[in-house]
């Protein structure tokens, strides 16, 4: 599915009578994010329209990307009675759906992109315009714990795979309270009062 066909665009909220309400709802569909960290994108809106940059951060929950050096604004930090504060420049997030577009590495032009599978079964990003594969950057696989999955070494505080797959819960037809009472040998001798549904 290409980004143009994506149902992620903001749609007006309709009431029962068919009137359009002023509030807009945005359906988040994280599957649609085709941009990874260190991918090259072109900005489609704002003062930096037409400029290309590298993605610095992806915020999947909001469908945002932060592009290095693009969509910047100035803000004051540390202002108090005695200190005037410091003016810093920071990048504002851009929407993946309609504010940025991936750049095709073959001709360095923005292009719509979709996920496809190769003959080997590998999932790849493909430029709709040229049909060429846009490789996923190596930095997209980096996390706080490791640069590549192969280079990660288990430490003593890591949970082993055997411990994760071990089944420790035995389901019973009892409530939590009944289970605790059986575990500690508590016997309930009180008779509950009658309850009526009407």
N, C-alpha and C positions, 0 to 999 in steps of 0.2 A: 504494500500500500504506500503510495507516495504521500508527501506532506500536503499536497493540494487536496487530496481526497480525505485527509485526516479529519475525523469528527471532533477534533480538539479545539476548533475555533470557538470563540465565545458566541453563544446562542441566546436570544432573548427568552426570558422566562415567561411562559404563557399561562394565564389563569383559565378557569373552566369555560368562561364565556368566549374565550379566544382573544381577549384584550392582551396587548403586550405590556408587561410590567417593566418599569425602568431598571430594575436590578437585573444583572446578567449573571449567569452561572457558567462556570468553566469546568468541563468534564476532563479530569486529568487521566491521561492514558500514557503511562511511562514507556510502553512498548514503542511509541512513536519517536523517542529520542534517538536520532541517528548520529548525534555529535558526541565525540569522546574528547577527553582532555588531550590537548596538543594537536587537535584537528585544525586545519585551516578553514576559516569561514569568511563570508562576505556579509557586512552589515547592510540591511535593506531599508532601515528607517533612521530618522534622527539626523543630527549634524554630521555624523560620520558615514552617511549613506554612500555606498560604493567602495568604501575602504575595506581592506582585508586584514585579518589578524588571526592570532592563535588563541584557542580556548584555554583559559587558565583554570576554570572550575565549572563543574556541572552540578546543578541543584535539581535532582530528578523529581523531588516532591512538588516543585512548582513549575517544572518545564523551563527552567532558566539556565542560561549559560553566561559566564562572565568572560568577556573577550579582552585580552591584554591590550591596554592602551585605548580602548574604544568605549564610547558612551560614558565619558568621564564627567564628574561633577566635583566641585570644591566644597569642603565642609570644615567648620571650625571644631577643633578638639581641645579640651582642657581649659576652656574659658572659665575664669573666676573673677572675684573682685580685684585681686592683686595682679593677675596675669591675663593678658589679652587673648591668649590661646594661640594655637598653631593651625594654620590653614593647610590641609592635606588634600591631595587629589586622589579620588578613588573611582573605580569602575562600577557602574550600575549594571544590574543584570538585564539581559535581553531574552525575549521569548524565543524558544526554539521553533515554534510553529510558523511565525510570520515575520520575525525580525532579523533572523540570520539564515544563511543558506550555505551549505558546504561548497567548497571550491574543488572543481575537477582538476587533478594534478596534470592532466595531459595538455590543457590549454589555459589553465589558471582563470577560468570563468566560473561564476556561480551556477549551480545546477541542482534540480530536484534529485533526490536520492531515495532509493528503496532497498530493502534487504532482499537478497536472493540466495539460493543455494547453488554451489558448484557441483560438478559431476562427482566429486569426492565426498559431498555431503557437508562441506564447510559453509557456514553462514557468512556472507560478505556484503559490503555496501557497494551498490552499483549506481553509476551515474545514468539517469534516465535519458539524458540528451545524447551522450556519446556511447553508452553501453560499456564503459570501462570500469574496472574494479577500483574503488577508492580504498586503499589499505587502512586498517585500523592502526593508529600509532602504538608503539611499544609502551609509551608512558600511560596509556589508558588502562593497562593491567597492573599498574603500581598501586600499592596501598601503604598504610602507615607501617605495616609489619614487614613488607618485603618489596623489593624492586621487581623480581620475577618469581613466579610460584616455585620454579625449580630450585632457586637459591635459598629458599626458606628452610631453616633448620629448627626442628622441634626443640622446645625448652622444657624444663621440668614442670612448669606450670600449665603447659598445654594439655587439653583433653584429648586422650587417645581415641582413635576411630572405633576401637573395640568397645570402649566405654559408652560412646555415643549410640552405637547400634544395639547395645544391651537392653533387653526388655525388663523393666523393673516394676511395671504397673500391672497388677492382675485385676481386671474388671470384676465387680461384684454387683448384685442387685440389692445394694444397700445405700442408704444416705451416708453423707460424711459423718454425721453424728453417730449413727449406728456402727459404723466402721471403727470409730475411736472408742466407743463403749466396749466393743468386742476385744479390741487390742489391749485395753487396760482392765478388762474383767469387771466392768461396771454393769450391774443388773438393774433394769428399770422395773420397779414394782408399782409405780403409780398408774392409775387407770385414767386415760384421757376422757375429758368431758365430751358429751355428745355435741356434735355440730350439725346444723341444719342448713340446707342449701337455699331455702326460701326465706 
